[in-house]
Amino acid sequence: MNTRIAIIGAGIMGADHGDIISKELPGAKLQVVCDAFEERATALAKACGDADVSTDPYSVIARKDVDAVIVASPDHTHAELVMACIEHNKPVLCEKPLAPTAAESLKIIKAEVACTKQMVQIGFMRRFDQSYREMKSVLDNNVIGQPLMMHNFHRNVETPAADFTADMAITNSAPHEFDVARFILGSEYKFISSFSPKGGNDKVGPVFMVLETQAGQLVNIEINNNASYGYDVRGELIGEKGAVSLNSPTYTTLDLKLSKSTQYAQDWRARYREAYRRQNNDFLHFVQTGEFSKIASNSWDGYCANVTAEAGVKALATSERVAIEYAQMPALYK
């Protein structure tokens, strides 16, 4: 019998999840598409088969013919929807962020701990990306020795909204880097410093962050949401004996008029399509077996990203080096 999955949120991310479920996830069935705009939910349901349509997420979560839920709705709705999934004993894959604040994430953790089992997977899909997986393998197999530094940059063509701010670059864009660097290094953060250079126009400038881990490594992260030229994510891990860098897939190179060129993607979807498929496959395995993925992010990881982002915003506002302080990790996540 297929695992019946409901998607809440039929925007860009919801549509991608629906496409993966309907085309690339054997053993899964898209049961319901829910969105505040019925016509958008209907369009996605038709594109992915014969799924039901709803505008009421809480009734969808309560349905007996829904085995699991993917939350891809606007960020501010995530926490309440995840809590509803926990209350109805429904495994949930929630796009980042888990919640708008660390305090709200802790409430989710408390509810999950009360259930005595993990129920929430967070959509930090970069852990499943082949380039990051190979980087982690190089480190884990001691190929480059002890890690010293990790450089990251994350560039988008332009900000997703006119009111996008430097703080939002830290809370909305940077959590992917916060999580994957922490995952690869295997160490928690201790301090963060944040900077934002001023450009010659009214666009939001880049944000540059330096994080210090509890193990003494340095991690720098550049977020530039107005890079103009294309979507571009790069990273380099420096060890005592060598270094390893991420490579983005390049399918063609144009040689023309004494020049060589490649094309950048418009956004993240093509770059991480396979990572999303792997992530969703691990989520399906979790739903079917109860075995939580050893790679996937959980509620605690979502909380840690919140804490780091909040400290980063404070560092940007105060121009100070800010301590990153976590609550005690419950045994459920160890």
C-alpha positions as CSV (number, residue, x, y, z in Angstrom):
1,M,0.0,0.0,0.0
2,N,1.3,3.5,-0.9
3,T,2.1,6.0,1.8
4,R,-0.4,8.8,1.5
5,I,1.1,12.2,1.8
6,A,-0.5,15.6,2.1
7,I,1.3,18.8,0.9
8,I,0.4,22.0,2.7
9,G,1.4,25.0,0.5
10,A,1.2,24.8,-3.3
11,G,3.7,27.5,-4.1
12,I,7.2,26.9,-5.6
13,M,8.3,24.4,-3.0
14,G,5.0,22.6,-2.7
15,A,4.9,22.2,-6.4
16,D,8.4,20.7,-6.5
17,H,7.5,18.3,-3.7
18,G,4.4,17.3,-5.6
19,D,6.4,16.7,-8.7
20,I,8.9,14.5,-6.9
21,I,6.2,12.5,-5.1
22,S,4.2,11.8,-8.3
23,K,7.3,11.0,-10.5
24,E,10.2,9.9,-8.4
25,L,9.0,8.5,-5.2
26,P,7.8,4.9,-5.6
27,G,5.7,3.8,-2.7
28,A,4.3,7.3,-2.1
29,K,1.0,8.8,-3.2
30,L,0.0,12.5,-3.2
31,Q,-3.3,12.3,-1.3
32,V,-4.1,15.9,-0.7
33,V,-2.9,19.3,-1.8
34,C,-3.8,22.2,0.5
35,D,-3.4,25.9,-0.1
36,A,-5.1,29.1,1.0
37,F,-5.8,29.7,-2.7
38,E,-8.0,26.9,-3.9
39,E,-7.2,27.4,-7.6
40,R,-3.4,27.0,-6.9
41,A,-4.0,23.8,-5.0
42,T,-6.3,22.5,-7.8
43,A,-3.6,23.2,-10.4
44,L,-1.0,21.3,-8.5
45,A,-3.3,18.4,-7.7
46,K,-4.2,18.0,-11.4
47,A,-0.5,18.3,-12.4
48,C,0.4,15.4,-10.1
49,G,-2.6,13.1,-10.6
50,D,-5.8,12.8,-8.8
51,A,-5.1,14.3,-5.3
52,D,-7.9,15.9,-3.3
53,V,-7.9,19.6,-2.8
54,S,-8.4,21.6,0.4
55,T,-8.0,25.1,1.8
56,D,-8.1,23.9,5.5
57,P,-4.7,22.6,6.6
58,Y,-5.9,21.5,10.0
59,S,-8.6,19.3,8.6
60,V,-6.1,17.8,6.2
61,I,-3.7,16.9,9.0
62,A,-6.6,15.2,10.9
63,R,-7.7,13.1,8.0
64,K,-7.4,9.3,8.6
65,D,-6.4,8.8,5.0
66,V,-3.3,11.0,5.4
67,D,-0.2,9.1,6.7
68,A,2.3,12.0,6.6
69,V,2.5,15.7,5.8
70,I,4.9,18.0,4.0
71,V,4.7,21.6,5.2
72,A,5.7,24.1,2.4
73,S,3.5,27.0,3.4
74,P,4.7,30.5,4.3
75,D,7.3,30.5,7.0
76,H,5.2,32.1,9.7
77,T,2.7,29.2,9.6
78,H,5.2,26.4,10.1
79,A,5.2,26.1,13.9
80,E,1.5,25.8,14.3
81,L,1.2,23.2,11.5
82,V,4.0,21.1,12.8
83,M,2.4,21.2,16.3
84,A,-0.8,20.0,14.8
85,C,1.0,17.1,13.0
86,I,2.6,16.0,16.4
87,E,-0.8,16.2,18.1
88,H,-2.3,13.9,15.4
89,N,0.7,11.6,15.3
90,K,1.6,12.4,11.7
91,P,5.2,12.4,10.6
92,V,6.0,15.7,9.0
93,L,8.7,17.1,6.7
94,C,8.8,20.8,7.3
95,E,10.6,23.3,5.0
96,K,12.9,25.6,6.9
97,P,12.4,27.4,9.2
98,L,10.9,25.1,11.8
99,A,9.5,28.2,13.5
100,P,10.0,31.9,13.4
101,T,11.9,32.0,16.7
102,A,14.1,29.7,18.8
103,A,11.5,29.9,21.6
104,E,8.8,28.5,19.4
105,S,11.1,25.8,18.2
106,L,11.7,24.8,21.8
107,K,7.9,24.4,22.2
108,I,7.9,22.0,19.3
109,I,10.8,20.1,20.8
110,K,9.0,19.8,24.1
111,A,5.9,18.4,22.4
112,E,8.0,15.9,20.4
113,V,9.9,14.8,23.5
114,A,6.5,14.2,25.2
115,C,5.7,11.8,22.4
116,T,9.0,9.9,23.1
117,K,9.8,9.7,19.4
118,Q,11.0,11.9,16.6
119,M,8.2,13.0,14.2
120,V,9.7,16.1,12.5
121,Q,12.2,16.2,9.7
122,I,13.5,19.7,8.6
123,G,14.0,20.5,4.9
124,F,17.7,21.3,5.1
125,M,18.2,19.4,1.9
126,R,21.9,20.3,1.4
127,R,22.9,17.5,3.7
128,F,21.7,15.2,0.8
129,D,23.5,17.0,-2.0
130,Q,26.3,14.9,-3.5
131,S,28.9,17.7,-3.3
132,Y,28.4,18.2,0.4
133,R,28.2,14.5,1.0
134,E,31.6,14.0,-0.6
135,M,33.0,16.9,1.4
136,K,31.9,15.3,4.6
137,S,33.2,11.9,3.5
138,V,36.7,13.4,2.8
139,L,36.7,14.9,6.3
140,D,35.3,11.8,8.1
141,N,37.9,9.6,6.4
142,N,40.7,11.9,7.6
143,V,41.9,12.7,4.0
144,I,42.6,16.3,4.8
145,G,43.3,16.0,8.5
146,Q,41.6,18.1,11.2
147,P,39.3,20.8,9.8
148,L,40.4,24.4,10.4
149,M,38.1,26.6,8.3
150,M,35.1,26.5,6.1
151,H,34.3,29.1,3.5
152,N,30.8,29.5,2.1
153,F,29.0,31.8,-0.1
154,H,25.3,31.8,-1.2
155,R,24.3,34.2,-4.0
156,N,20.9,34.8,-5.6
157,V,20.0,36.9,-8.6
158,E,17.8,39.3,-6.6
159,T,15.9,39.5,-3.3
160,P,12.6,37.5,-3.3
161,A,10.6,40.5,-2.1
162,A,10.9,44.3,-2.2
163,D,10.8,44.5,1.6
164,F,13.6,41.9,2.1
165,T,16.2,43.1,4.6
166,A,19.7,42.2,5.8
167,D,18.2,40.6,8.9
168,M,16.1,38.4,6.6
169,A,19.2,37.3,4.8
170,I,20.4,36.0,8.1
171,T,17.1,34.4,9.2
172,N,15.8,33.2,5.8
173,S,18.8,32.5,3.6
174,A,21.8,31.7,5.8
175,P,20.2,28.9,7.8
176,H,21.1,26.5,5.0
177,E,24.8,27.4,5.6
178,F,24.4,27.4,9.3
179,D,23.0,23.8,9.2
180,V,25.3,22.2,6.6
181,A,28.5,23.6,8.0
182,R,27.6,22.5,11.5
183,F,26.6,19.0,10.1
184,I,29.9,18.6,8.2
185,L,32.2,19.9,11.0
186,G,30.3,18.0,13.7
187,S,30.7,20.9,16.1
188,E,28.3,23.5,17.6
189,Y,28.9,27.2,17.2
190,K,30.2,29.4,20.0
191,F,30.3,33.0,18.6
192,I,29.1,34.9,15.6
193,S,30.1,38.3,14.1
194,S,28.0,39.9,11.3
195,F,28.9,42.6,8.8
196,S,27.1,44.3,5.9
197,P,28.9,46.5,3.4
198,K,27.1,49.5,1.9
199,G,26.7,49.7,-1.9
200,G,25.9,52.5,-4.2
201,N,22.2,51.8,-4.6
202,D,19.2,51.1,-2.4
203,K,19.4,47.3,-2.8
204,V,20.1,45.2,0.3
205,G,23.8,44.6,0.4
206,P,25.6,41.3,1.2
207,V,25.9,40.0,4.7
208,F,29.1,38.5,5.8
209,M,29.3,36.4,8.9
210,V,32.2,34.8,10.8
211,L,31.3,31.9,13.2
212,E,33.6,30.3,15.7
213,T,32.8,26.7,16.7
214,Q,33.2,25.1,20.1
215,A,36.0,23.0,18.6
216,G,37.9,26.1,17.5
217,Q,37.2,26.1,13.8
218,L,36.3,29.2,11.8
219,V,33.3,29.3,9.4
220,N,32.6,32.3,7.2
221,I,29.4,32.8,5.3
222,E,28.6,35.4,2.6
223,I,24.9,35.9,1.7
224,N,24.3,38.1,-1.3
225,N,20.7,38.2,-2.4
226,N,21.3,40.8,-5.1
227,A,24.2,39.2,-6.9
228,S,22.5,39.9,-10.3
229,Y,24.5,37.3,-12.3
230,G,22.8,34.1,-11.2
231,Y,22.3,31.5,-8.5
232,D,25.7,30.5,-7.1
233,V,26.6,28.4,-4.1
234,R,30.2,27.5,-3.3
235,G,32.1,26.1,-0.4
236,E,35.6,25.1,0.6
237,L,36.7,23.1,3.6
238,I,40.3,23.7,4.8
239,G,42.1,21.0,6.7
240,E,45.6,20.5,8.2
241,K,46.7,18.4,5.2
242,G,44.6,19.7,2.3
243,A,41.3,21.3,1.2
244,V,38.1,20.2,-0.6
245,S,35.8,22.4,-2.6
246,L,32.2,22.1,-3.8
247,N,31.6,21.9,-7.5
248,S,28.2,22.9,-9.0
249,P,27.1,20.7,-11.9
250,T,28.0,22.2,-15.3
251,Y,26.4,20.4,-18.3
252,T,27.7,22.5,-21.1
253,T,30.4,25.0,-21.9
254,L,30.1,27.5,-24.8
255,D,33.3,28.3,-26.8
256,L,32.6,31.3,-29.0
257,K,34.5,34.4,-30.3
258,L,37.7,33.8,-28.3
259,S,35.9,33.2,-25.1
260,K,34.6,30.3,-22.9
261,S,31.4,30.6,-20.9
262,T,28.9,28.6,-18.8
263,Q,25.4,29.6,-17.7
264,Y,24.2,30.1,-14.2
265,A,20.9,28.9,-12.9
266,Q,18.1,31.3,-12.1
267,D,17.5,29.8,-8.7
268,W,18.2,26.8,-6.5
269,R,15.8,24.2,-7.9
270,A,17.9,22.7,-10.7
271,R,21.0,22.7,-8.5
272,Y,19.4,20.7,-5.7
273,R,16.7,18.6,-7.5
274,E,18.5,15.4,-6.7
275,A,19.1,16.5,-3.1
276,Y,15.4,17.1,-2.6
277,R,14.6,13.6,-4.1
278,R,17.0,11.9,-1.7
279,Q,15.6,13.9,1.2
280,N,12.1,13.0,0.4
281,N,13.1,9.4,-0.1
282,D,14.6,9.3,3.4
283,F,11.4,10.9,4.7
284,L,9.3,8.2,3.1
285,H,11.5,5.5,4.6
286,F,11.1,7.2,8.0
287,V,7.3,7.2,7.7
288,Q,7.2,3.6,6.6
289,T,9.7,2.2,9.1
290,G,9.9,4.6,12.0
291,E,13.7,4.9,11.4
292,F,14.8,8.5,11.3
293,S,17.4,9.3,8.8
294,K,21.0,9.6,10.0
295,I,21.6,12.4,7.5
296,A,18.4,14.4,7.9
297,S,17.9,17.4,10.1
298,N,15.5,17.1,13.0
299,S,13.7,19.5,15.3
300,W,16.9,20.1,17.4
301,D,18.7,21.1,14.2
302,G,15.9,23.5,13.3
303,Y,16.2,25.0,16.8
304,C,20.0,25.4,16.5
305,A,19.5,27.3,13.2
306,N,17.1,29.6,14.9
307,V,19.5,30.3,17.8
308,T,22.4,31.0,15.4
309,A,20.2,33.3,13.2
310,E,19.0,35.3,16.2
311,A,22.6,35.8,17.4
312,G,23.6,36.8,13.9
313,V,20.9,39.5,13.7
314,K,22.0,40.8,17.1
315,A,25.6,40.8,16.0
316,L,24.7,42.8,12.9
317,A,22.7,45.4,14.9
318,T,25.3,45.9,17.6
319,S,28.5,45.4,15.6
320,E,29.6,43.0,18.4
321,R,30.8,39.4,18.6
322,V,27.8,37.6,20.0
323,A,27.8,34.4,22.0
324,I,25.6,31.5,20.7
325,E,24.0,29.7,23.6
326,Y,21.8,26.7,23.2
327,A,19.4,25.0,25.6
328,Q,20.4,21.5,26.8
329,M,19.8,18.9,24.1
330,P,17.1,16.3,25.0
331,A,18.2,12.7,24.9
332,L,15.8,12.1,22.1
333,Y,18.1,13.8,19.6
334,K,21.4,12.3,20.8
